[in-house]
Amino acid sequence: MKQPAVFYFENALKLANQNQWQAALSQLEQAIKIQPDYAEAYSNLGIIWRRLGNLEASVSALETAIHLNPNLFEAHFSLGNTLLELGQIEAAISRYDRAGQLKPNLAAPQAQMAIAFTALGNIPAAADRWRTVINLQPDNADAHWDLSELLLSTDNFAAARAATIKYINSCPNSFIMSSIAFISSHFRSGIATTAREKFAELEAYLLNLPNSSSIPTQAEIDRLYHHYLFAMPHLRDNLAANSRLYRAISAKYPPTKNTSSPLSLVGKGGASEGRPLKIGFISRHFRRHAVGWCSLNIIQELSHLTPHLYLYHTGQKSPGDSDSLAQIFQQTATKFYQPKTLNSPAEDIIREIRHDQIDILVDLDAITVKTNIEILRHQPAPVCLSWLGFDAPFISEQNYFLGDWHTLPQGREQYYQEQLLRMPNSFVAISGFNFDQTAEIFSRKALRIAPEQIVYLCTIPGKKFNPETAQAQVQILAAVPHSILIYKGKGDATIIQSIYQQQCQEIGVGFHRIKVLTFAPTEELHRSIYQIADIFLDSYPYNGGTHTLEALWFNLPIVTHVGEQFVSRMGNSFLQTLGIAQGIARNWEEYVNWGIRFGQDITLRDKIRQHLVQSKHRDHPSPLWNPRQFARDMYDLFAKL
């Protein structure tokens, strides 16, 4: 007896539920052969073709399903998914919109539209879609998370904070995720006190969890590792406590699926073959970014020491990837590799690294970029190390973390999982910074600053800002008449102004002596601010990296608070490398005293300025301004490894 089409259709659904895609495909084709106008069969055929990677066949089948039944929700929704994967974003949005009209109470089409609008760069529309999802499903934790992250990515700080508060109130069963979102939105805004309180609450919760592999979930561990641990050094300078938390979270992070020895997957090291080393760098910041500015000169110099220099881009391609710095990176490298797929970029890059037989793989981003961590966990080169972009990632005892003796003093090994390596001088070197010499926006005249006024400068983002910094800086102003403070950084200006204003009221300093400026659109324009400043005030517990280097390059005395952790010792490293002891403070009292002394003693300021000028002498520059020597030392270290 001949079976009806629905028999084969139902068989196909059973097989698909068992992930037997080819068998399910055959059953659907049989159903369509019996009933050529079977819209649901065509719709499922399109879904399976997408599963099998044949996107063109998927589109064809789904369009046929819609032609047969224009009101078939599943076909419109699935076609949107396939078109989105093909990069046809606007067409995908049209399909999702139609699916949403057919089932207005369903959240899935709205969520997919949010993802598509984000890909288009239409952030307001994406945020509206996430809000619609939340209205439909108030306890949808993923939607709350994605909305808060979206708002933060566009510096909409107040809206992001409001979204995370709603997240906490709406999703009581998502304590870990909502707490992380809350911490991120507040500390990036500049509200460190509130962020610290929630950080401590979550830490206590995590350290008292029962020893169960199901708590927390892997999705929560992922967010804890990449977001919570990122916030930690901005909020606390406690090396022992930070190390304990790092180890507790990284130990639960998803392990690599690769079980092969990394050495069996690559060629022999360069030293044993008598050839120049093959050096690879992984980063999503081969462009105008702090990591880009601080690594470019060294990478350029390394290219003169080996003809085998490989750069692997670990982020999605964006308009910023074609900026002037990105072009120099691409021209410098022997090979500049961009992943072919966005679905599994780590796997793509790992294959490429192994194919290129890299000897030394250098990670520039650590936990700030998930793809980098996935790559490092597979150890695709004989030697893998992290450097520059953040603290050590706590991945493997076989890997390395590179600093210097100032940022990683003797005895720090006990606090790290990676093996520690030290450069002989500083952990970084640059050849200098350009600035916009025609800019008027940051002139003393434009900012109404009198020639005789002492200008203190603080260029730190909201995530590095806290009340202790504001209090110390206002105390300095109180002791130095005719001085002002310029604050310039990315954060919630309203919040930062209110914190400064409160400190001014408590200490008795006129708030008019603080100027909070907006973020500059280009680095060159931003750097023109150093021309009108007298003293640079560094941040703590996370020191300035690029900004502090910029201040020193433009010959400003700096005050830096040195602490325990790597990122609270960067300013100390720069000054020690330059041979300058003045300005290094080990507590807030010393920070204030150095700030006052620099403001009151013009002779001392001039002495430091002259020392900084001499440090850039062409014939014998300081190691901080000598990327050529740094590259040689780095190459020698790599060869020994």
GUTORVO-374092 format. One record per residue (C-alpha): x, y, z. Coordinates in steps of 0.1 Angstrom, whole numbers, padded with zeros to 4 digits, always signed. Layout:
! residues N
XYZ ...
//
This chain:
! residues 641
+0000+0000+0000 +0014+0034-0010 +0022+0057+0019 +0008+0093+0020 +0032+0123+0019 +0026+0130+0056 +0041+0096+0064 +0074+0106+0050 +0071+0141+0064 +0067+0128+0099 +0095+0103+0094 +0117+0132+0084 +0109+0151+0116 +0118+0121+0137 +0151+0117+0118 +0159+0154+0121 +0154+0152+0159 +0181+0126+0159 +0204+0148+0138 +0202+0123+0109 +0200+0151+0084 +0207+0132+0051 +0181+0106+0059 +0156+0133+0068 +0163+0150+0036 +0155+0119+0016 +0122+0115+0034 +0112+0151+0027 +0121+0147-0010 +0099+0116-0011 +0070+0136+0005 +0073+0164-0020 +0074+0139-0049 +0041+0125-0037 +0026+0160-0029 +0044+0187-0050 +0025+0216-0032 +0035+0204+0003 +0047+0238+0017 +0056+0225+0052 +0079+0199+0035 +0097+0225+0015 +0101+0246+0046 +0117+0218+0065 +0138+0210+0035 +0152+0245+0036 +0160+0242+0073 +0179+0209+0067 +0198+0223+0037 +0210+0252+0059 +0221+0226+0085 +0241+0209+0059 +0257+0241+0047 +0240+0244+0013 +0226+0279+0018 +0216+0284-0018 +0195+0252-0018 +0180+0264+0016 +0169+0297+0001 +0153+0280-0029 +0133+0255-0008 +0121+0282+0016 +0111+0306-0012 +0091+0277-0027 +0074+0271+0006 +0064+0308+0009 +0051+0308-0027 +0029+0278-0018 +0018+0293+0015 +0025+0330+0020 +0014+0328+0057 +0038+0300+0067 +0056+0314+0097 +0083+0288+0098 +0093+0294+0062 +0096+0332+0067 +0116+0329+0099 +0139+0302+0085 +0145+0321+0053 +0155+0351+0075 +0181+0329+0093 +0196+0317+0060 +0197+0352+0045 +0213+0365+0076 +0240+0338+0073 +0245+0348+0037 +0250+0384+0047 +0218+0396+0031 +0209+0415+0062 +0181+0438+0050 +0164+0409+0032 +0166+0389+0064 +0150+0417+0084 +0121+0417+0059 +0115+0380+0065 +0117+0384+0103 +0093+0413+0101 +0068+0392+0082 +0073+0363+0106 +0066+0387+0135 +0034+0399+0119 +0022+0363+0115 +0030+0356+0152 +0031+0389+0170 +0033+0373+0205 +0064+0353+0196 +0098+0367+0208 +0121+0348+0184 +0115+0370+0153 +0121+0401+0173 +0153+0387+0188 +0166+0378+0153 +0157+0413+0141 +0177+0428+0169 +0207+0407+0159 +0203+0418+0123 +0199+0455+0131 +0230+0453+0152 +0249+0438+0122 +0236+0467+0101 +0248+0492+0127 +0213+0504+0134 +0216+0504+0172 +0184+0522+0181 +0163+0498+0160 +0182+0468+0176 +0176+0482+0211 +0139+0486+0203 +0137+0450+0192 +0153+0437+0224 +0129+0458+0244 +0100+0442+0225 +0115+0408+0233 +0116+0417+0270 +0080+0430+0269 +0069+0397+0255 +0092+0376+0278 +0100+0397+0309 +0123+0369+0323 +0143+0364+0291 +0177+0367+0306 +0195+0366+0272 +0175+0395+0259 +0183+0416+0290 +0220+0408+0287 +0221+0416+0250 +0203+0449+0254 +0226+0461+0282 +0257+0451+0262 +0243+0468+0231 +0237+0500+0251 +0272+0499+0267 +0288+0494+0233 +0274+0527+0221 +0283+0545+0254 +0246+0550+0263 +0256+0546+0300 +0224+0558+0317 +0202+0536+0295 +0226+0506+0301 +0224+0511+0339 +0186+0513+0337 +0186+0481+0316 +0207+0462+0341 +0186+0472+0371 +0155+0460+0352 +0175+0428+0344 +0181+0421+0381 +0145+0428+0391 +0130+0407+0362 +0153+0377+0364 +0159+0366+0400 +0171+0332+0387 +0198+0348+0367 +0218+0363+0396 +0253+0357+0382 +0245+0371+0347 +0225+0401+0359 +0251+0409+0385 +0279+0409+0359 +0258+0432+0336 +0251+0455+0365 +0288+0457+0374 +0298+0464+0338 +0273+0492+0333 +0282+0509+0365 +0320+0507+0365 +0322+0517+0328 +0300+0547+0336 +0324+0558+0364 +0303+0546+0394 +0331+0525+0410 +0316+0524+0445 +0284+0507+0434 +0302+0484+0411 +0326+0473+0439 +0297+0465+0462 +0280+0442+0436 +0314+0428+0427 +0321+0418+0464 +0285+0403+0467 +0290+0382+0436 +0325+0371+0447 +0312+0359+0481 +0285+0340+0463 +0309+0323+0439 +0335+0314+0465 +0308+0297+0486 +0292+0277+0459 +0290+0239+0464 +0315+0219+0445 +0293+0210+0416 +0301+0210+0379 +0266+0222+0371 +0270+0254+0391 +0276+0278+0375 +0265+0270+0340 +0291+0272+0312 +0273+0303+0298 +0278+0319+0332 +0314+0309+0334 +0320+0324+0300 +0306+0357+0311 +0325+0355+0345 +0357+0349+0327 +0355+0376+0300 +0334+0403+0318 +0337+0399+0355 +0374+0392+0355 +0379+0421+0331 +0362+0444+0357 +0382+0431+0386 +0416+0450+0382 +0397+0482+0375 +0380+0478+0409 +0405+0462+0432 +0443+0461+0436 +0447+0429+0457 +0471+0405+0440 +0463+0375+0463 +0425+0379+0462 +0425+0386+0424 +0447+0355+0418 +0424+0333+0438 +0394+0345+0419 +0412+0342+0386 +0421+0306+0393 +0386+0297+0406 +0369+0310+0374 +0394+0300+0348 +0395+0264+0362 +0358+0261+0352 +0362+0277+0318 +0353+0254+0289 +0384+0232+0283 +0398+0228+0248 +0385+0199+0227 +0419+0193+0213 +0438+0164+0230 +0468+0163+0207 +0502+0175+0218 +0507+0209+0203 +0543+0201+0194 +0531+0172+0172 +0510+0196+0151 +0537+0220+0141 +0571+0221+0126 +0603+0222+0146 +0614+0254+0163 +0633+0279+0142 +0664+0278+0164 +0669+0241+0158 +0665+0246+0120 +0689+0275+0119 +0664+0297+0102 +0648+0329+0114 +0619+0324+0138 +0583+0323+0126 +0565+0347+0149 +0527+0351+0149 +0506+0377+0167 +0468+0373+0174 +0447+0404+0181 +0415+0421+0171 +0433+0454+0175 +0457+0458+0146 +0443+0493+0141 +0438+0526+0159 +0435+0512+0194 +0457+0513+0225 +0471+0478+0216 +0477+0489+0181 +0496+0521+0190 +0518+0503+0216 +0526+0472+0194 +0531+0487+0159 +0566+0500+0163 +0579+0468+0178 +0562+0446+0152 +0577+0468+0125 +0612+0463+0140 +0606+0426+0143 +0599+0425+0106 +0636+0435+0100 +0648+0406+0122 +0627+0378+0106 +0610+0375+0072 +0584+0353+0089 +0560+0377+0107 +0523+0366+0107 +0494+0387+0120 +0461+0369+0126 +0431+0392+0130 +0407+0377+0157 +0378+0401+0153 +0350+0407+0129 +0360+0429+0099 +0346+0464+0104 +0351+0498+0088 +0378+0506+0114 +0399+0478+0101 +0409+0499+0071 +0422+0529+0091 +0457+0542+0086 +0473+0521+0114 +0455+0489+0101 +0471+0495+0067 +0506+0498+0081 +0501+0465+0101 +0490+0448+0069 +0519+0461+0049 +0544+0451+0077 +0534+0415+0080 +0546+0387+0059 +0510+0375+0061 +0479+0392+0074 +0451+0368+0079 +0414+0376+0084 +0391+0346+0092 +0369+0334+0063 +0340+0327+0086 +0324+0345+0116 +0309+0313+0130 +0341+0297+0141 +0370+0322+0137 +0391+0305+0163 +0391+0271+0145 +0399+0289+0112 +0428+0307+0127 +0441+0277+0146 +0443+0257+0113 +0461+0286+0097 +0486+0289+0125 +0494+0252+0123 +0496+0254+0085 +0521+0283+0088 +0541+0263+0114 +0545+0292+0137 +0573+0290+0163 +0561+0317+0187 +0525+0328+0191 +0520+0361+0208 +0485+0370+0221 +0479+0408+0225 +0444+0408+0240 +0441+0381+0267 +0406+0377+0282 +0393+0408+0264 +0388+0388+0232 +0372+0354+0234 +0387+0342+0202 +0422+0347+0214 +0415+0326+0245 +0400+0298+0224 +0432+0299+0202 +0456+0298+0232 +0438+0269+0248 +0446+0248+0217 +0483+0258+0219 +0487+0258+0181 +0524+0268+0184 +0553+0253+0204 +0555+0286+0225 +0524+0306+0233 +0525+0338+0254 +0504+0368+0263 +0517+0403+0263 +0506+0439+0264 +0468+0441+0262 +0458+0429+0297 +0470+0408+0326 +0477+0371+0322 +0447+0350+0311 +0453+0321+0335 +0451+0294+0308 +0480+0270+0310 +0512+0264+0329 +0528+0257+0296 +0521+0293+0284 +0539+0325+0293 +0531+0360+0303 +0555+0388+0294 +0562+0419+0314 +0593+0435+0330 +0609+0436+0364 +0590+0467+0374 +0555+0453+0366 +0564+0418+0377 +0589+0420+0406 +0607+0390+0420 +0582+0366+0437 +0552+0373+0416 +0553+0338+0402 +0531+0324+0430 +0502+0345+0419 +0502+0334+0382 +0493+0302+0363 +0514+0312+0333 +0552+0312+0335 +0565+0347+0339 +0589+0363+0315 +0606+0397+0319 +0620+0421+0294 +0652+0437+0306 +0639+0472+0307 +0602+0482+0301 +0574+0458+0290 +0568+0481+0260 +0586+0507+0238 +0573+0532+0212 +0590+0556+0188 +0565+0585+0196 +0531+0600+0189 +0519+0625+0165 +0493+0652+0174 +0472+0678+0155 +0493+0709+0157 +0465+0730+0141 +0438+0721+0166 +0423+0750+0184 +0396+0732+0204 +0421+0723+0232 +0440+0755+0233 +0442+0775+0265 +0424+0804+0248 +0395+0781+0237 +0392+0766+0271 +0396+0800+0289 +0427+0791+0308 +0450+0819+0318 +0487+0816+0309 +0498+0816+0345 +0474+0789+0356 +0488+0754+0365 +0469+0728+0345 +0466+0693+0359 +0454+0667+0333 +0436+0634+0338 +0427+0615+0306 +0412+0583+0320 +0380+0565+0309 +0351+0561+0333 +0360+0524+0339 +0393+0536+0355 +0376+0564+0375 +0367+0563+0412 +0359+0586+0441 +0394+0581+0456 +0410+0595+0424 +0387+0624+0424 +0393+0632+0461 +0431+0631+0457 +0430+0653+0427 +0407+0679+0444 +0430+0679+0474 +0459+0688+0451 +0439+0717+0437 +0431+0729+0472 +0468+0732+0480 +0479+0748+0447 +0463+0782+0441 +0456+0792+0405 +0455+0756+0394 +0428+0738+0375 +0421+0702+0365 +0411+0690+0331 +0393+0656+0331 +0390+0640+0297 +0377+0605+0291 +0350+0582+0279 +0324+0577+0306 +0291+0591+0319 +0301+0628+0321 +0271+0636+0343 +0282+0610+0369 +0318+0620+0368 +0310+0657+0372 +0288+0649+0402 +0315+0629+0419 +0340+0658+0414 +0314+0683+0425 +0308+0664+0457 +0346+0663+0465 +0349+0700+0457 +0321+0707+0482 +0336+0685+0509 +0371+0699+0505 +0362+0735+0498 +0373+0739+0462 +0353+0758+0436 +0339+0734+0411 +0346+0759+0383 +0383+0748+0386 +0375+0714+0370 +0368+0712+0333 +0352+0679+0321 +0358+0676+0284 +0342+0653+0258 +0361+0625+0241 +0381+0635+0210 +0371+0619+0177 +0408+0612+0167 +0439+0603+0187 +0458+0631+0170 +0432+0657+0181 +0431+0642+0216 +0469+0645+0219 +0468+0682+0214 +0455+0685+0250 +0490+0676+0263 +0504+0709+0248 +0485+0730+0274 +0490+0708+0305 +0517+0711+0332 +0512+0679+0351 +0496+0645+0343 +0477+0627+0370 +0475+0589+0364 +0447+0565+0374 +0446+0538+0400 +0441+0508+0406 +0444+0505+0368 +0471+0528+0355 +0470+0545+0322 +0489+0527+0295 +0488+0546+0262 +0477+0579+0278 +0505+0578+0303 +0530+0571+0276 +0516+0600+0256 +0520+0623+0286 +0556+0613+0290 +0563+0616+0253 +0550+0652+0254 +0573+0659+0284 +0548+0661+0312 +0558+0652+0348 +0534+0625+0359 +0520+0614+0393 +0513+0576+0394 +0500+0554+0422 +0519+0522+0421 +0502+0491+0435 +0504+0453+0436 +0489+0441+0404 +0505+0443+0369 +0481+0471+0357 +0487+0492+0387 +0525+0492+0381 +0526+0504+0345 +0532+0540+0354 +0559+0529+0377 +0575+0508+0349 +0576+0538+0326 +0592+0562+0351 +0617+0536+0363 +0627+0529+0327 +0632+0566+0322 +0653+0569+0354 +0627+0592+0371 +0619+0586+0407 +0598+0618+0412 +0561+0612+0409 +0560+0575+0420 +0535+0573+0449 +0528+0542+0470 +0496+0555+0486 +0471+0583+0481 +0489+0606+0505 +0521+0604+0485 +0501+0609+0453 +0486+0641+0467 +0520+0653+0480 +0537+0647+0446 +0508+0665+0428 +0512+0695+0452 +0550+0695+0448 +0549+0695+0410 +0523+0723+0411 +0543+0745+0434 +0579+0738+0422 +0584+0751+0387 +0621+0742+0389 +0613+0706+0396 +0588+0706+0367 +0614+0720+0344 +0640+0695+0355 +0617+0666+0347 +0607+0681+0314 +0644+0685+0304 +0651+0649+0315 +0622+0637+0293 +0635+0658+0264 +0669+0642+0268 +0654+0607+0270 +0644+0611+0233 +0679+0619+0221 +0683+0604+0187 +0717+0588+0194 +0709+0573+0228 +0671+0571+0234 +0657+0557+0266 +0647+0520+0262 +0611+0533+0265 +0615+0552+0232 +0637+0525+0215 +0614+0499+0199 +0644+0487+0178 +0663+0476+0209 +0631+0462+0224 +0625+0441+0193 +0661+0427+0194 +0657+0418+0231 +0623+0403+0224 +0636+0382+0195 +0665+0370+0216 +0641+0360+0243 +0619+0341+0218 +0649+0323+0204 +0658+0311+0239 +0623+0298+0244 
//
